[in-house]
């Protein structure tokens, strides 16, 4: 079985178009650090753009310019246990971190049995987003948790970088950081550029 071609959005926002050209209708938007699997590629010779095809779980096809994506080789992935243990020692990382990670891979019924019903639900191309007071849970179309976002953290960005080292992918404004582990992907976000207030954990894309 061939290895999956996994890419990560490296810009603040990236448009997903309905066709592999600039005239394609925008069907979705992806944020910095979002992982996706490339199904096929197609070159737009006229505009010198290489387009990458994404197929969402509901069958919707989309195309994204290769220029807004980046790769993080699995060979450079960190050990999940190392990241987890280092985060536990950081001031400002709340107890929701471990409980949030424990939700990954669970079905909706099990999740609601643990944290109750959400305050808000939003249907997205990539699945269903349930919002709680301090945690957002994103389900795939089979209602299995694929991403958890833990909010209201208060981790000094400098302390995070000292503990975890250089991120594999950093946003241009240096407020978002991607660390790929051998088990999950982590996205650390800082609204003010000083304190990390949000951590998103993704199941590896498959």
C-alpha positions in Angstrom: 0.0 0.0 0.0 1.4 3.4 -1.0 2.0 6.0 1.5 -0.7 8.8 1.6 0.4 12.2 0.3 -0.5 14.3 3.3 -0.2 18.1 3.1 -0.8 20.9 5.5 -2.2 24.4 4.8 0.7 26.9 5.3 -1.3 30.1 4.8 -3.7 31.8 7.2 -6.6 30.8 4.8 -6.7 28.7 1.7 -9.6 28.5 -0.8 -10.9 25.2 -1.9 -12.3 25.4 -5.5 -14.7 23.3 -7.4 -12.3 23.0 -10.4 -8.5 23.0 -10.9 -8.4 26.6 -12.1 -8.8 30.1 -10.7 -12.3 30.3 -12.2 -13.5 27.4 -10.0 -16.2 28.3 -7.5 -15.1 28.4 -3.9 -16.6 25.4 -2.1 -14.8 25.7 1.2 -12.0 27.4 3.1 -9.2 25.7 5.2 -7.2 27.3 7.9 -3.5 27.2 8.6 -2.3 23.8 9.7 -5.2 21.8 8.4 -4.0 18.4 7.2 -5.5 16.9 4.0 -4.8 14.0 1.7 -3.9 14.6 -2.0 -5.9 12.3 -4.3 -4.6 13.5 -7.6 -2.7 16.5 -9.1 -3.4 18.6 -12.2 -1.2 21.4 -13.7 -2.8 24.6 -15.0 -0.2 25.4 -17.6 -1.7 28.8 -18.5 -1.4 30.2 -14.9 1.6 27.9 -13.9 -0.3 26.5 -10.9 -0.2 22.9 -9.7 -3.6 22.0 -8.3 -4.1 19.3 -5.6 -7.4 17.4 -5.5 -9.2 16.8 -2.2 -12.2 14.5 -1.8 -14.3 15.1 1.3 -15.9 12.2 3.1 -19.3 13.1 1.7 -18.0 12.8 -1.8 -17.5 16.5 -2.5 -14.4 17.2 -4.6 -12.3 20.3 -4.2 -9.0 21.7 -5.5 -6.3 23.6 -3.7 -3.2 25.3 -5.1 0.0 23.4 -4.2 1.6 26.8 -3.4 -0.4 27.2 -0.2 0.5 23.8 1.2 3.5 22.2 2.9 4.6 18.7 3.8 5.8 17.3 7.2 7.5 14.0 6.6 6.4 11.3 9.0 10.1 10.6 9.6 10.3 14.0 11.4 7.3 13.3 13.7 7.9 13.6 17.4 6.9 11.0 19.9 3.4 11.7 21.2 4.3 10.7 24.8 7.1 13.2 24.7 4.8 16.1 23.7 2.1 15.0 26.2 4.6 14.8 29.1 6.1 18.2 28.3 2.7 19.8 28.0 1.7 18.5 31.5 4.6 20.5 33.0 3.7 23.8 31.4 1.9 26.3 33.5 -1.4 27.4 31.9 -2.2 24.0 30.4 -5.5 23.0 32.0 -6.9 19.5 32.7 -9.1 19.7 29.6 -6.0 18.7 27.6 -6.0 15.0 28.5 -9.8 14.7 28.7 -10.0 16.3 25.2 -7.5 13.9 23.7 -9.4 11.0 25.2 -12.4 11.9 23.0 -10.5 11.4 19.7 -11.9 8.4 17.8 -15.0 8.1 20.0 -18.5 8.2 18.5 -21.0 11.0 19.2 -23.0 9.0 21.7 -20.0 8.2 23.8 -18.8 11.8 23.7 -22.1 13.1 24.8 -22.2 10.5 27.6 -18.9 12.1 28.9 -19.4 15.8 28.3 -23.1 16.2 27.6 -24.9 17.8 24.7 -23.2 20.7 22.9 -24.2 24.4 23.1 -24.1 24.7 19.3 -23.8 22.5 16.2 -22.6 23.5 12.8 -22.6 21.3 9.6 -19.3 21.6 7.6 -18.0 19.9 4.5 -15.6 18.0 6.6 -18.1 16.9 9.2 -20.1 18.1 12.2 -18.7 20.7 14.6 -20.1 20.6 18.2 -19.2 23.5 20.4 -19.0 23.4 24.2 -17.8 26.0 26.8 -14.1 25.1 26.6 -13.9 22.4 23.9 -15.0 22.1 20.3 -15.4 18.7 18.9 -15.3 17.9 15.1 -16.8 14.7 13.9 -16.3 13.0 10.5 -19.3 11.9 8.5 -19.5 8.6 10.4 -19.8 10.7 13.6 -16.4 9.7 14.9 -14.3 12.5 16.5 -11.5 13.6 14.2 -10.4 16.8 15.9 -10.7 18.4 19.3 -9.9 22.0 20.1 -9.3 23.0 23.6 -9.9 26.7 24.4 -9.1 29.1 27.3 -5.5 27.9 27.7 -2.9 30.3 29.0 0.5 28.9 28.1 3.4 31.4 27.5 4.5 31.0 23.9 8.1 31.3 24.8 7.7 28.5 27.4 6.0 26.3 24.9 8.8 26.7 22.4 11.4 26.0 25.0 9.7 22.8 26.0 8.7 21.5 22.6 11.5 22.9 20.4 11.0 24.3 16.9 7.7 23.5 15.3 7.6 21.7 12.0 5.3 24.4 10.5 4.9 28.0 11.7 2.5 30.6 10.4 3.9 33.7 8.8 2.8 35.9 11.7 4.2 33.3 14.2 1.0 32.9 16.1 0.2 29.3 15.1 2.5 26.3 15.3 2.1 22.7 14.0 3.8 19.7 15.7 3.4 16.4 14.0 3.6 13.4 16.4 3.6 9.7 15.6 0.0 9.5 16.9 -1.7 12.9 16.5 -1.1 16.4 15.0 -1.0 19.4 17.3 -1.8 23.0 16.4 -1.0 25.6 19.0 -2.6 29.1 18.5 -1.9 32.4 20.1 -4.4 35.3 19.6 -2.0 37.9 21.0 1.3 36.4 19.8 2.4 36.0 23.5 0.2 33.4 25.1 -1.1 30.1 23.6 -4.8 30.1 24.3 -6.0 27.3 22.1 -4.7 23.8 21.2 -6.2 21.7 18.4 -5.4 17.9 18.2 -6.1 16.0 15.0 -6.3 12.3 14.3 -3.9 11.5 11.5 -5.6 12.0 8.2 -6.4 8.7 6.4 
